């Protein structure tokens, strides 16, 4: 699991004037994640051992008897589970095989599908062209881009509501900079966990969601994947979030996943 050396954490907090009790509240809300980014966005210190683990777009490779999902949503992401660094996430993913994500990123999806293709199963790349009402139609195919996994941390967007943090925010005689100090500290910690400046546009597995609107990972739902539209197509400005229960994710029951698009 991604972590930060405590002395470095406290040193960073002191730089921003954030007290240790508030730091502990922040870290209590931390959840690990995996960023999936192009090679040029992998922090330099991590590039030597970087190994590709995912791809955006392209055509799906499917087993015999398995067709492109009925809604013909585009393939937006393929994840090689065996290439993901082990022991990072606090949700369970398959240890091998590939996860294929079919969903719309340009407008709210009517139907979406995540498929797990087990390792060792013979697959064939499928054509984007199909017949509809006697005419040839082509499914949208996004440009394939190779992605590399980078561990990171995420925080609950409500973490500043903790009692120690509220006491720091409400303390008299500190001026009006407490909230800015907390925001700056949070950003610094997230960059430390990533190993460099985090990308603003990316694909992410696990962790807390970073939504543009209401967070969908509430109650017993956890974030499975978060896909920025621009990470797939530079001209698509949406945030696409996929959530499910820990139990369903652990069992590979992806039919019950929920998909939300924000823009």
C-alpha positions in Angstrom: 0.0 0.0 0.0 1.2 3.5 -0.8 2.6 5.3 2.2 4.7 8.3 3.1 7.5 8.4 5.6 6.1 9.9 8.8 9.0 12.3 9.4 8.7 13.6 5.8 4.9 13.9 6.3 5.3 16.0 9.5 8.1 18.1 8.0 5.8 18.9 5.1 3.0 19.7 7.5 5.2 22.1 9.4 6.1 23.9 6.2 2.4 24.7 5.7 1.8 25.3 9.4 -0.6 22.3 9.8 -0.6 20.7 13.2 0.1 17.0 13.7 -3.5 16.2 15.0 -4.9 17.5 11.7 -2.3 15.5 9.8 -3.4 12.3 11.5 -7.0 13.0 10.6 -6.0 13.5 7.0 -4.1 10.2 6.9 -6.9 8.3 8.6 -9.0 9.3 5.5 -6.4 8.1 3.0 -7.1 5.4 0.5 -4.5 4.1 -2.0 -5.0 4.2 -5.8 -3.3 3.4 -9.0 -2.9 6.1 -11.6 -2.7 4.9 -15.2 -0.6 7.4 -17.2 1.4 7.7 -20.3 5.1 7.1 -19.9 6.0 10.7 -20.1 3.9 11.3 -17.0 5.5 8.6 -14.9 7.8 10.3 -12.3 11.4 10.2 -13.4 12.4 8.2 -10.3 10.0 5.5 -11.2 10.6 5.2 -15.0 13.5 2.7 -14.8 11.2 -0.1 -13.6 8.0 1.1 -15.3 6.0 -1.6 -17.0 3.0 -1.0 -19.2 -0.2 -2.3 -17.6 -3.1 -0.8 -19.6 -4.3 0.8 -22.8 -6.9 3.2 -23.8 -9.0 2.7 -26.9 -8.2 0.2 -29.6 -10.2 -2.9 -30.6 -11.2 -5.5 -28.1 -9.7 -9.0 -28.2 -12.4 -11.4 -27.1 -12.7 -15.2 -26.6 -14.6 -17.4 -29.0 -18.4 -17.0 -28.4 -18.1 -13.6 -26.7 -19.2 -10.7 -28.8 -18.8 -6.9 -28.6 -21.4 -6.0 -25.9 -24.9 -5.4 -27.3 -24.9 -1.7 -26.9 -21.7 -1.4 -29.0 -20.2 1.1 -26.6 -16.6 1.8 -27.4 -13.7 0.1 -25.7 -12.2 2.9 -23.6 -9.8 0.9 -21.3 -8.0 -2.4 -21.2 -6.1 -3.4 -18.0 -3.6 -6.2 -17.8 -4.2 -7.3 -14.2 -1.0 -9.3 -13.9 1.0 -6.1 -14.7 -0.4 -4.1 -11.9 1.9 -3.7 -8.9 0.6 -6.0 -6.2 -0.5 -5.0 -2.7 -1.3 -1.4 -3.6 -5.1 -1.2 -3.8 -7.5 -1.8 -0.9 -10.1 -3.3 -3.4 -9.7 -6.7 -4.9 -9.0 -7.0 -8.7 -8.3 -10.2 -10.6 -4.6 -11.3 -10.2 -4.3 -12.0 -14.0 -6.2 -11.7 -17.2 -7.5 -8.5 -18.7 -10.3 -6.2 -17.7 -12.1 -4.5 -20.6 -14.2 -1.4 -20.0 -16.9 -0.6 -22.6 -18.7 2.7 -22.0 -19.6 6.0 -23.5 -17.5 9.0 -22.4 -19.0 11.7 -24.7 -22.6 11.5 -23.2 -24.2 9.6 -20.4 -24.0 5.9 -21.1 -27.2 4.0 -21.6 -25.5 0.6 -21.1 -21.9 -0.2 -20.1 -20.0 -3.4 -19.6 -16.8 -4.5 -17.8 -15.5 -7.9 -18.9 -12.8 -10.0 -17.3 -11.0 -12.1 -19.9 -9.1 -14.9 -18.0 -5.4 -15.5 -18.6 -4.6 -18.2 -21.2 -8.0 -17.9 -23.0 -7.6 -17.7 -26.8 -8.9 -14.4 -28.0 -9.4 -12.8 -31.4 -9.4 -9.0 -32.1 -12.9 -8.0 -33.2 -13.8 -5.7 -36.1 -15.4 -2.3 -35.3 -17.8 -2.8 -38.3 -21.1 -4.6 -37.9 -24.3 -4.9 -39.7 -27.4 -3.0 -38.6 -30.7 -3.1 -40.6 -28.8 -4.4 -43.6 -26.2 -1.6 -43.5 -22.6 -1.6 -42.3 -22.1 0.5 -39.2 -18.8 1.2 -37.4 -18.4 1.4 -33.7 -16.3 4.3 -32.4 -12.7 3.3 -31.8 -10.5 5.6 -29.8 -6.8 5.9 -30.4 -4.9 3.3 -28.5 -2.4 4.7 -25.9 -0.2 2.7 -23.6 -0.5 3.5 -19.9 1.8 2.8 -16.9 0.7 2.2 -13.3 1.9 4.7 -10.6 0.8 4.2 -7.0 -0.7 7.2 -5.2 -3.0 8.3 -2.4 -6.5 9.9 -2.3 -8.4 11.6 0.4 -12.1 11.8 1.3 -13.4 15.1 0.1 -15.0 15.6 3.6 -11.7 15.1 5.5 -11.6 18.7 6.6 -14.7 18.1 8.7 -12.7 16.2 11.4 -12.7 17.8 14.9 -8.9 18.4 15.0 -9.0 20.0 11.6 -12.0 22.1 12.4 -10.3 23.3 15.5 -7.3 24.4 13.4 -9.6 26.1 10.9 -11.6 27.9 13.6 -8.7 28.9 15.8 -8.5 32.7 16.5 -5.5 34.7 15.9 -4.3 32.7 12.9 -5.5 35.0 10.2 -7.5 33.7 7.2 -4.9 31.4 5.8 -5.7 28.1 7.5 -7.9 26.8 4.7 -5.3 27.6 2.1 -2.6 26.0 4.3 -4.7 22.8 4.5 -5.3 22.8 0.7 -1.7 23.3 0.0 -0.7 20.6 2.4 -3.1 18.1 0.9 -1.8 18.8 -2.6 1.8 18.4 -1.4 1.0 15.0 0.2 -0.7 13.7 -2.8 2.2 14.7 -5.0 4.6 13.1 -2.5 2.7 9.8 -2.7 2.8 9.9 -6.5 6.5 10.7 -6.6 6.1 13.9 -8.6 3.4 16.4 -9.8 0.2 14.4 -10.3 -1.5 14.6 -13.7 -4.7 16.6 -13.8 -6.1 14.4 -16.6 -5.8 10.6 -16.1 -7.3 7.2 -15.6 -7.3 5.9 -12.0 -8.2 2.6 -10.3 -9.4 2.6 -6.7 -9.2 5.2 -4.0 -11.7 7.9 -3.2 -13.3 9.5 -6.2 -12.4 13.0 -7.3 -15.7 14.1 -8.8 -16.8 17.3 -10.4 -20.2 16.9 -8.7 -21.6 14.7 -6.0 -19.4 11.7 -5.2 -20.9 8.4 -6.2 -18.8 6.3 -3.8 -21.1 6.6 -0.8 -22.5 4.1 1.7 -21.3 0.6 0.6 -20.1 1.7 -2.8 -16.4 2.2 -3.5 -14.7 3.6 -6.6 -13.6 1.0 -9.1 -12.3 3.3 -11.8 -12.3 7.0 -12.7 -11.8 8.0 -16.3 -11.3 11.5 -17.5 -12.7 11.9 -20.9 -9.6 13.8 -22.1 -7.5 10.8 -21.1 -9.2 8.9 -23.9 -10.0 11.7 -26.4 -8.5 15.2 -26.0 -11.7 16.8 -27.1 -14.0 15.1 -24.6 -14.5 17.0 -21.3 -16.3 14.6 -19.0 -15.5 12.7 -15.8 -16.6 9.1 -15.8 -16.9 7.2 -12.6 -17.5 3.5 -12.0 -18.5 2.2 -8.6 -19.5 -1.0 -7.0 -19.5 -2.9 -3.7 -16.4 -4.4 -2.3 -18.1 -7.8 -2.3 -19.0 -7.6 -5.9 -15.6 -6.5 -7.0 -13.9 -9.2 -5.0 -16.1 -11.8 -6.6 -15.8 -10.4 -10.1 -19.5 -9.6 -10.3 -19.2 -6.7 -12.7 -22.8 -6.7 -13.9 -23.9 -4.7 -10.9 -21.4 -1.8 -11.4 -22.8 1.7 -11.5 -21.7 4.2 -14.1 -21.9 8.0 -13.7 -20.8 10.7 -16.0 -20.2 14.3 -14.9 -19.5 17.3 -17.0 
